Amino acid sequence: TLRVWNATKGTCVRTLTGHTDSVYCVCVYGDKIVSGSDDNTLRVWNATKGTCVRTLTGHTDSVYCVCVYGDKIVSGSDDNTLRVWNA
C-alpha cells in the first residue's frame, strides 16, 4: 500500500493498493508514481487517478530501488540484477 499526501496540509489524498507485500521504494515523475515491492514487482501508478496502469514483472526477489531516467525505468533487486524498462 502507498499513500499520497498533501505536503502542505499533511493529509492523505489517496491510497494506492495493489502490491501484495511491503513496498520498499518509490519514484515520482510527472503524474506517475513507480513503486517497488517485496512481491518482486514494480507498479506504475497514475498519481492523479490513483490507478495502477502497469505491473512490471521479471525480478525473482524483492525490488529495493527504482529510478526514472528519461523514458526508462531502472530497478534494482535482491536477485542481484538491475533491469531497464520502457517508461
Salt bridges, closest charged atoms under 4 A:
ASP31 OD1 - LYS32 NZ 3.43
ASP39 OD2 - HIS19 ND1 3.09
ASP79 OD2 - HIS59 ND1 3.15
